[in-house]
Amino acid sequence: MSKFNFQKKLILFISLFFSCLGAELIAQNHFSNPLILDMVHHNPGETPYKSAYNNPAVIKEMGYNGKVYFLFESPALAINWESVGSDILPKESKERKWVDAKAKQIKKMHAACKEQNMAIYAMSDLVLFPKRLIEKYNIEDTFGDPNNALTEKFVRAQINEMFDQFPSLDGLVVRIGETYLHDAPYHQGAIKNKTNPEKTIIPLMQILREEICVKRNKQLIFRTWNAFDRNMGAYMKVSNAVEPHQNLIISIKHCEGDFHRARPFSKVIGQGRHPQIIEVQAAREYEGKGAYPNYIANGVIEGFEEHDKMPEEKINSIREFVEKKPDLYGGIWTWSRGGGWEGPYIQSEMWCDLNAWVMAQWAKDTKQKEAFIFNRYATERLHLKGDDVAKFRKLCLLSAEAVVRGRNSTHYDMDVWWTRDQGIGWPKPAKDSIGQNRNLKQKDESVAKWGEIVKLAKSIHWENKKAESHAIGSAEYGLRLYKIYRALIYMSDAEFKGDKKRIQKWIKAYDKAWIDYKKLPEQYNTVATLYTQNYNRHITNNADRKVNELRTKYN
């Protein structure tokens, strides 16, 4: 072998060695330095939440190392598109003035974040372009297709302008499951075949990987929500087709579908070859939004009780994910506030703060026991002492048990969508008598557990009167609301069985429960706004309207 050939082979060997070593270090880096991100999910179309978590200094102190800015705080809405043409958003036009004002607002937010040495991420809907651009190029019917040549060109231009005009940006969080335009008057969004790996997900991810991860060495967090989060075949197609990169992370909600209890643990967590960041909602949009005690961090980390029935070899908690697939652990992303639509609107962030703080602290060192972190929260942030720590622990664990039994059951016997946001729909009975009997029994169990929660809240020595009033008032909020739930579910069962006397009985219970519930604001001045009887948004069959029909029919 010639000296020249030997040197070439040696260089090739060294190159391959360090390439493999680099890949190993990347995998280790995701485990030892996970992303710990938080986002306030403002209600689309409404005034943004006034929340402590809007402040980067607050979430940094909680243990987070990065902030995700919400859709309408994204540079996607604030670039000027001059690299494509000066006539897309002409200077002095109303569109350009709006975009420039948005850019100024976002840069101020980014400066505050960088001041705290926090990483900056923007959640962005794709595909999202200015209306003028779509009209100019006559692409109304094609711009939602990432395989279209013009769409690809404009997506690449958009990415370049976002990072050029907002240099503090560390990465993008990309969403293709839905498109919100409530606070985007001059833009239009669409995505075609959003669940199709070959037609949409893979080509779009490859474009973004090249532009963001490779060319700019910035991070891409690609969300699976409502696109490839529940279909293992689709997920693996994407995973196999898109080459891993140290800056490419896939985001997955911890449960299948939306943030509902009784839903299966996500089957795609721990699968494939890309690091995964896990999404956790701290103020659950289908469970009061922080209006009442609802401790979910224990279930997310250690496993919810409804997941106990899963096969032993399956991953059923975030702890198992980290232990079994540490090379895929990319971090935790909480929504400290928000999700869904409208109310309830909380005054105190006590209950979402507990969930967010525990999740952030655990994400920093996943070898910690959740109970240890919880006790730190009780002593360090609530300043509880002695037996009160144990009482608070019992209260919080009971809240998780009460919520799943009151809104659904531990066996998923109800349609999860029957109540949401600040509204209540008419609940349908379970599919069979076994499920319905269990469903009814668990509604009684839920109310009993809420009664225990109220007693515990009253027995704890809180740091001050304000904390005491809110803890007791929010516990009462849960008890009184879940009495309304129970009355409706028993009433629905009675109607299904044609039992007139039981219908009349539960109408009386329903009326009394609402009277008691509506007294809350007079008795406790820090409770959240109330659920409303006439709320119909995303509610197929309004419960109160149905009760009034039964009231007339069986009076």
C-alpha positions in Angstrom: 0.0 0.0 0.0 1.4 3.4 -0.9 2.0 6.0 1.7 -0.5 8.3 0.0 -3.3 5.6 0.1 -2.5 4.8 3.7 -2.8 8.5 4.7 -6.2 8.7 2.8 -7.5 5.7 4.7 -6.2 7.0 8.0 -7.9 10.3 7.4 -11.2 8.6 6.4 -11.0 6.4 9.6 -10.4 9.4 11.8 -13.2 11.3 10.1 -15.6 8.4 10.6 -14.5 7.9 14.2 -15.2 11.5 15.1 -18.4 11.5 13.2 -19.7 8.6 15.3 -18.3 10.2 18.5 -20.1 13.4 17.6 -23.4 11.6 17.1 -22.9 9.9 20.5 -22.1 13.3 22.1 -25.2 14.7 20.5 -27.3 11.9 22.0 -25.7 12.5 25.4 -26.2 16.2 25.1 -30.0 15.8 24.7 -30.1 13.8 27.9 -27.8 15.9 30.0 -28.9 19.3 28.7 -32.6 18.9 27.9 -34.8 21.8 26.6 -37.1 23.0 29.4 -39.5 25.3 27.7 -42.6 27.1 28.7 -45.4 28.9 26.7 -48.4 31.0 27.6 -51.1 29.9 25.1 -53.2 33.1 24.9 -56.8 32.7 23.8 -56.9 33.5 20.0 -58.8 36.7 19.2 -58.8 37.9 22.8 -56.6 40.2 24.9 -53.5 38.2 25.9 -53.4 36.8 29.4 -51.9 38.8 32.2 -49.6 36.2 33.6 -46.5 36.0 35.7 -45.2 33.5 33.1 -45.0 36.1 30.4 -41.9 37.3 32.3 -38.8 35.4 31.3 -37.2 36.1 34.7 -40.1 34.3 36.4 -39.9 31.1 34.4 -36.1 31.1 34.6 -36.3 31.1 38.4 -38.7 28.2 38.1 -36.1 26.1 36.2 -36.9 26.8 32.6 -34.1 27.5 30.1 -36.2 28.7 27.2 -39.5 30.4 26.3 -41.8 29.6 23.4 -43.7 32.6 22.2 -47.3 32.0 21.1 -48.5 32.0 17.5 -49.4 35.6 17.4 -46.1 36.6 18.8 -44.3 34.8 16.0 -41.9 36.6 13.5 -43.9 34.7 10.8 -46.3 37.6 11.2 -43.7 40.3 11.5 -41.2 39.9 8.6 -41.4 42.5 5.7 -41.0 40.1 2.8 -38.7 42.5 0.9 -36.5 39.6 -0.2 -39.4 38.5 -2.4 -40.7 41.9 -3.5 -41.2 45.4 -2.2 -44.9 45.3 -3.3 -45.8 42.3 -0.9 -46.0 44.6 2.1 -45.5 48.1 0.6 -44.1 50.8 2.9 -46.8 53.1 4.3 -49.5 50.5 3.6 -51.8 49.5 6.5 -50.4 46.0 6.2 -46.8 47.1 6.5 -47.6 49.4 9.4 -49.2 46.5 11.2 -46.3 44.2 10.5 -43.7 46.7 11.6 -45.6 47.3 14.8 -45.7 43.6 15.4 -41.9 43.3 14.7 -41.2 46.1 17.3 -43.3 44.3 19.9 -41.6 41.0 19.3 -38.1 42.4 19.4 -38.9 44.0 22.7 -40.0 40.6 24.0 -36.9 38.9 22.7 -34.6 41.5 24.3 -36.2 40.8 27.7 -35.7 37.1 27.2 -32.1 37.4 26.1 -31.5 39.6 29.1 -32.2 36.5 31.2 -30.0 34.4 29.0 -33.1 32.3 28.0 -33.4 30.6 24.6 -36.1 32.0 22.4 -38.5 29.9 20.3 -41.5 31.0 18.2 -44.4 28.8 17.5 -45.6 29.3 13.9 -48.4 27.9 11.8 -47.3 26.7 8.4 -48.0 27.4 5.7 -48.8 31.1 6.4 -48.2 33.9 3.9 -49.4 37.5 3.5 -52.6 37.8 1.6 -51.0 40.2 -0.9 -48.3 37.6 -1.8 -51.0 34.9 -2.4 -53.0 37.2 -4.6 -50.0 38.5 -6.5 -48.8 35.0 -7.5 -52.4 33.6 -7.8 -51.6 30.6 -5.5 -54.9 30.6 -3.5 -55.4 26.9 -4.4 -51.8 25.7 -4.2 -49.9 27.5 -1.4 -50.9 24.9 1.2 -48.9 22.3 -0.7 -45.2 22.1 0.3 -44.4 20.2 -2.9 -45.5 23.2 -5.0 -42.4 24.9 -6.3 -43.6 28.4 -5.4 -44.7 27.3 -1.9 -41.2 25.8 -1.3 -39.6 29.0 -2.6 -41.7 31.2 -0.3 -41.3 29.0 2.8 -37.5 29.2 2.3 -37.6 33.0 1.9 -39.9 33.2 5.0 -37.4 31.2 7.1 -34.5 33.3 6.0 -36.3 36.6 6.7 -37.4 35.4 10.1 -33.9 34.6 11.3 -32.3 37.6 9.5 -34.7 40.1 10.9 -34.9 38.5 14.3 -31.4 37.4 15.1 -32.1 36.5 18.7 -34.4 33.7 17.6 -32.9 30.3 18.6 -35.5 28.1 16.9 -38.9 27.6 15.5 -41.7 25.4 16.8 -43.7 24.4 13.7 -47.4 23.5 13.8 -49.3 22.1 10.9 -52.3 20.5 12.6 -54.4 23.7 12.7 -54.2 27.2 11.5 -55.3 30.2 13.6 -55.9 33.6 12.0 -57.8 35.3 14.7 -55.0 37.9 15.3 -53.5 37.8 11.8 -55.7 40.1 9.7 -53.3 40.4 6.7 -52.2 36.8 6.5 -53.7 33.6 5.2 -52.9 30.0 6.2 -53.4 26.5 4.8 -51.9 23.1 4.8 -52.9 20.2 2.5 -52.9 16.6 3.5 -51.7 17.4 6.9 -51.7 13.8 8.1 -49.9 12.4 5.0 -46.2 11.7 5.5 -45.3 11.5 1.8 -47.3 14.4 0.5 -46.9 16.9 3.3 -45.0 16.1 6.5 -41.8 14.7 5.1 -41.2 17.3 2.3 -42.0 20.2 4.7 -39.8 18.8 7.4 -36.9 18.3 5.0 -37.2 21.9 3.7 -37.2 23.2 7.3 -34.4 20.9 8.4 -32.2 22.2 5.6 -33.0 25.9 6.1 -33.0 26.0 9.9 -30.9 23.1 11.2 -28.2 22.8 8.5 -27.8 26.2 7.0 -28.3 28.3 10.1 -27.5 25.9 13.0 -30.7 26.8 14.7 -33.3 24.5 16.2 -36.4 23.1 14.6 -39.1 21.6 16.9 -41.7 20.0 14.7 -45.0 19.3 16.4 -46.8 16.0 15.7 -50.2 17.3 17.1 -53.2 16.4 14.8 -50.8 15.4 12.0 -48.8 12.2 12.9 -49.2 11.8 16.6 -51.6 8.8 16.8 -50.6 6.7 13.8 -47.5 4.7 14.4 -47.1 3.8 10.8 -47.1 7.5 9.8 -44.8 8.4 12.6 -42.2 5.8 11.6 -42.4 6.8 7.9 -41.5 10.3 8.9 -38.8 9.2 11.3 -37.2 6.9 8.7 -37.4 9.4 5.8 -36.0 12.4 7.6 -32.3 12.2 8.5 -31.7 13.0 12.2 -29.9 16.2 13.0 -28.6 17.6 16.3 -31.0 20.6 15.9 -34.1 18.6 14.9 -36.5 17.7 17.7 -40.0 16.2 17.4 -42.7 17.5 19.9 -45.4 15.1 21.2 -48.2 15.5 23.7 -47.9 13.0 26.6 -51.3 11.5 25.8 -53.0 10.5 22.6 -55.2 13.2 21.1 -55.7 16.3 23.1 -54.9 16.9 26.8 -57.7 14.7 28.2 -57.6 12.3 31.1 -58.4 8.6 30.4 -56.8 8.8 27.0 -53.9 6.4 26.3 -50.3 7.4 26.8 -48.9 8.4 23.5 -47.7 5.3 21.6 -45.2 7.2 19.5 -43.2 8.5 22.6 -39.9 6.6 22.6 -40.2 5.5 19.0 -38.1 6.3 15.9 -34.7 8.0 15.8 -35.3 11.7 16.5 -35.1 13.3 20.0 -38.5 14.1 21.4 -39.7 16.9 23.6 -42.9 16.2 25.6 -45.8 18.7 25.7 -47.6 19.1 29.1 -50.5 21.4 29.8 -50.3 22.9 33.3 -53.7 24.6 33.4 -55.8 22.0 31.6 -58.2 23.5 29.1 -60.8 20.7 29.5 -60.5 20.6 33.3 -61.1 24.1 34.6 -57.9 25.9 33.3 -56.6 26.2 36.9 -59.9 27.2 38.5 -59.7 24.3 40.9 -57.1 21.9 42.2 -55.9 19.5 39.5 -52.5 18.1 40.0 -51.3 16.3 36.9 -47.5 16.4 37.2 -47.4 13.2 39.2 -49.4 11.4 36.6 -47.4 12.7 33.7 -44.0 11.8 35.4 -44.9 8.6 37.2 -47.9 7.4 35.2 -51.7 8.1 35.5 -53.8 5.4 37.2 -55.7 4.8 33.9 -52.4 3.7 32.3 -51.9 1.0 34.9 -53.7 -1.4 32.6 -51.2 -1.0 29.7 -48.9 -3.9 29.0 -45.8 -3.9 31.1 -43.4 -3.7 28.1 -45.1 -0.5 26.9 -44.0 3.0 28.0 -46.7 4.6 30.1 -45.0 7.6 31.7 -42.4 10.2 31.0 -40.1 8.6 33.6 -40.3 5.2 31.7 -39.6 7.1 28.5 -36.4 8.7 29.9 -35.3 5.4 31.5 -35.9 3.2 28.5 -35.0 5.6 25.7 -32.6 8.2 27.2 -31.0 9.0 23.9 -34.4 10.2 22.6 -35.2 12.5 25.6 -35.1 16.1 24.3 -36.8 17.8 27.2 -40.2 19.1 28.5 -42.4 21.8 27.1 -45.1 23.1 29.4 -48.0 25.3 28.6 -48.1 27.1 32.0 -51.3 28.9 30.9 -53.9 28.5 28.2 -55.3 26.2 25.6 -58.9 26.1 24.3 -61.2 29.1 24.1 -62.6 31.7 26.4 -63.0 30.9 30.2 -62.8 30.1 33.0 -60.4 33.0 33.6 -58.4 32.6 36.8 -57.2 35.3 39.2 -54.7 33.1 41.0 -52.1 31.0 39.3 -51.6 28.7 42.3 -52.6 25.4 40.7 -51.0 25.8 37.3 -47.9 27.1 39.1 -47.6 23.8 41.0 -47.8 21.7 37.8 -45.4 23.9 35.8 -42.8 24.2 38.6 -42.7 20.4 39.4 -42.4 19.6 35.6 -39.6 22.1 35.1 -37.6 21.0 38.2 -38.0 17.3 37.3 -36.9 17.9 33.7 -33.6 19.3 35.0 -32.7 16.1 36.7 -35.0 13.2 35.8 -33.5 10.9 38.4 -35.4 12.8 41.1 -38.6 11.4 42.5 -41.7 13.5 41.8 -42.7 13.3 45.5 -39.4 14.9 46.5 -39.9 17.8 44.1 -43.5 18.2 45.2 -42.5 18.5 48.9 -39.9 21.1 47.9 -42.7 23.1 46.2 -44.8 22.8 49.3 -42.0 24.0 51.6 -40.1 26.4 49.3 -43.0 28.2 47.4 -46.0 27.7 49.7 -44.0 27.7 53.0 -46.0 24.9 54.4 -44.6 23.1 57.5 -44.9 19.7 59.3 -48.1 17.8 58.7 -49.4 20.5 56.4 -47.0 19.2 53.7 -48.5 15.8 53.9 -52.1 17.2 53.9 -51.3 19.3 50.8 -49.8 16.2 49.1 -53.0 14.2 49.8 -55.2 17.1 48.6 -53.3 17.2 45.3 -53.3 13.5 44.6 -57.0 13.3 45.4 -57.6 16.1 42.9 -56.2 13.9 40.1 -58.5 11.1 41.2 -61.5 13.3 41.5 -61.1 14.9 38.1 -60.8 11.7 36.0 -63.8 10.2 37.8 -65.9 13.3 37.5 -65.3 14.2 33.9 -64.9 10.7 32.6 -63.9 7.4 34.3 -60.7 5.5 34.7 -61.9 3.2 31.9 -62.8 5.9 29.3 -66.5 5.4 29.6 -67.5 8.9 28.4 -67.0 11.1 25.3 -64.2 13.4 26.5 -65.7 16.4 24.6 -68.9 16.6 26.6 -67.6 19.5 28.7 -64.9 21.9 27.8 -63.8 25.5 28.3 -66.5 27.3 30.3 -69.3 25.2 28.9 -71.1 21.9 29.6 -72.8 19.7 27.0 -75.3 16.9 27.5 -73.4 13.7 28.5 -74.2 10.5 26.7 -74.3 7.2 28.6 -71.5 4.7 28.3 -71.7 2.2 25.5 -72.8 -0.8 27.7 -74.3 -1.4 31.1 -71.0 -2.4 32.8 -69.4 0.8 31.7 -72.4 2.9 32.6 -72.7 1.4 36.1 -69.0 2.1 36.6 -69.4 5.6 35.2 -72.2 6.4 37.7 -70.3 4.9 40.6 -67.3 7.0 39.8 -69.3 10.2 39.7 -70.3 9.5 43.3 -66.6 8.8 44.1 -65.6 12.0 42.5 -68.0 14.2 44.6 -66.8 12.3 47.8 -63.2 13.0 46.9 -64.0 16.7 46.3 -65.5 16.8 49.7 -62.3 15.4 51.2 -60.3 18.0 49.2 -62.4 20.9 50.7 -61.8 19.5 54.3 -58.1 19.2 53.7 -57.9 22.8 52.3 -59.6 24.0 55.4 -57.3 22.1 57.7 -54.0 23.3 56.3 -52.3 26.3 57.9 -51.7 28.5 54.9 -49.0 31.3 54.8 -51.6 34.1 54.7 -55.3 34.7 54.5 -55.2 35.3 50.7 -53.7 31.9 50.0 -56.1 30.2 52.5 -59.1 31.9 50.9 -58.1 30.8 47.4 -57.2 27.3 48.3 -60.5 26.8 50.0 -62.5 28.7 47.4 -61.0 26.8 44.5 -61.6 23.5 46.3 -65.2 24.5 46.8 -65.3 25.5 43.1 -64.3 21.9 42.2 -66.8 20.3 44.5 -69.8 22.4 43.4 -69.0 22.1 39.7 -68.6 18.3 39.9 -71.9 18.1 41.7 -73.4 19.7 38.5 -71.6 17.1 36.4 -72.9 14.3 38.6 -76.5 15.5 38.4 -76.3 15.7 34.6 -74.8 12.2 34.1 -77.4 10.6 36.4 -80.1 12.6 34.7 -78.9 11.4 31.3 -78.9 7.8 32.6 -82.5 8.2 33.8 -83.7 9.7 30.5 -82.0 6.8 28.6 -83.9 4.4 30.8 -87.2 6.3 30.7 -87.3 6.8 34.5 -89.5 9.8 35.1 -89.1 10.0 38.9 -85.3 9.8 38.7 -85.3 12.5 36.0 -87.3 14.8 38.3 -85.0 14.0 41.2 -81.9 14.9 39.3 -83.4 18.1 37.9 -83.9 19.2 41.5 -80.3 18.2 42.3 -79.0 20.0 39.2 -80.9 23.3 40.1 -79.6 23.2 43.7 -76.0 22.6 42.5 -76.2 25.6 40.2 -77.6 27.8 43.0 -74.7 26.8 45.3 -72.1 27.1 42.5 -73.2 30.7 41.6 -72.7 31.8 45.2 -68.9 31.2 45.0 -67.8 34.7 43.9 -69.7 36.2 46.8 -68.0 33.9 49.3 -64.5 33.8 47.9 -63.2 36.8 46.0 -60.2 35.1 44.2 -62.1 32.3 42.5 -62.1 32.0 38.7 -65.0 33.1 36.5 -67.8 30.5 36.4 -68.9 28.0 33.8 -72.0 29.4 32.0 -75.3 27.6 31.2 -75.7 29.2 27.8 -72.2 28.4 26.5 -72.4 26.8 23.0 -68.9 27.1 21.4 -67.8 23.7 20.3 -70.7 22.2 22.4 -72.9 20.0 20.2 -75.8 19.7 22.6 -76.0 22.3 25.4 -76.8 20.6 28.7 -79.0 23.4 30.2 -81.1 23.5 27.1 -81.6 19.8 27.3 -82.5 20.0 31.0 -85.2 22.6 30.3 -86.6 20.3 27.6 -86.9 17.5 30.2 -88.2 19.9 32.7 -91.1 20.8 30.4 -91.7 17.2 29.3 -91.8 15.7 32.8 -93.2 18.6 34.9 
